[in-house]
Each structure stands twice: as C-alpha cells, then as structure tokens.
Amino acid sequence: MKLTPNIRQKMRAYSIWALILSLALFLLPEFYFAYVGAELASPYLVGRLALFMGVFGIVGWFID
C-alpha cells in the first residue's frame, strides 16, 4: 500500500513551484528596498529561505 500513488509527479510539480518561489524570494525584497527604502525582512532569513527553496526545486527534478 502506497501513501501517495504518484509521488514522483507531485514532487516534480512541487519543485517547479519551489523554483518560482525561490526566484520571488530573491527578487521581491530587492524591489521593495529600491522603491520604499526600507528592508522588508532580515536578508539572512530571506536568503536562507530562497536557498532552501532553490535546492528543493533542483532536487525535485532529479527524482525519477
């Protein structure tokens, strides 16, 4: 019995969204700082979250 019958398809779909979210996490605070002049959140926190999402997205593509 499998918990999720099509885990590979779901991981690939999640990895695409993780890559899109990591790009947004990298770019949105920079745009916010450019227009408003204040930091939205800690750069270390945002960078680590974006890095985690990027690594998750890349690993998801290698699951076959």
C-alpha positions, 0 to 999 in steps of 0.5 A, a space after each residue: 500500500 502506497 501513501 501517495 500513488 504518484 509521488 514522483 509527479 507531485 514532487 516534480 510539480 512541487 519543485 517547479 513551484 519551489 523554483 518560482 518561489 525561490 526566484 520571488 524570494 530573491 527578487 521581491 525584497 530587492 524591489 521593495 528596498 529600491 522603491 520604499 527604502 526600507 528592508 522588508 525582512 532580515 536578508 539572512 532569513 530571506 536568503 536562507 529561505 530562497 536557498 532552501 527553496 532553490 535546492 528543493 526545486 533542483 532536487 525535485 527534478 532529479 527524482 525519477 
